[in-house]
Amino acid sequence: MPSKPDEAICRDIVRDLAGRTVVLVGIMGAGKSAIGRRLADQLGLAFVDADTEIEAAANMTIPEMFEIHGEEYFRDGERRVISRLLSGGPQVLSTGGGAFMNEETRNHIKNGAVSIWLYADIDILMERVRRKANRPLLKSPDPEAVMRDLLAERNPVYRQADIAVESRDGPHETVVHDVLTSLHTHLRLEATKSAHEKTEPEQPFSNGKA
Ligand code: S3P
């Protein structure tokens, strides 16, 4: 059982974020929205769901967008909406499974936010995505084959996120706890490294002729 999230850890995280957004990335069914909402709650930060914001901006659902205008239209909206949302930190932002595949979005996240890749076993992912029929990419006679192809293509890219956390089966609180501890460690290391860089004296040349 996870221990009650440490308030001191949450305070450290919010301080070390220094206004940055925590971005959740990963494949459909990884639990980005469910975990993101609870993570934001623990940290006392706002939670924003990119897909919900894209739907609001386009005034239609994602399946409608794919159906009427095609995937490219959705991807373009996704890129623009996430770019706008990234400036709203500190907050927790969950993104759709394809968002981090866009190079511009990925660089934007790498340069100004902290990213967390949520990953899970294919069986767990399939069990979760079967619960909702709102994913146009999985409207296929063999959704599992589609998922396997997407994972093969996307996992090397998701891996570029700052932190990776397994989205295990079981209570959401367990995963939120794992995210909090990983995020805390990452941000503390980052702070220590940057303090060290600021105080490190300039090294003389190794041949002693400095
Ligand atoms: C997509 C994932 C979906 C949604 C859209 C496309 C993808 O979001 O953005 O259907 O390309 O993987 P979730 O990952 O929240 O299901």
Residues whose N, C-alpha, C, O or C-beta is under 5 A from the ligand:
A	BS01	S3P	G26 I27 M28 G29 D51 T95 G96 G97 G98 N134 R135 P136
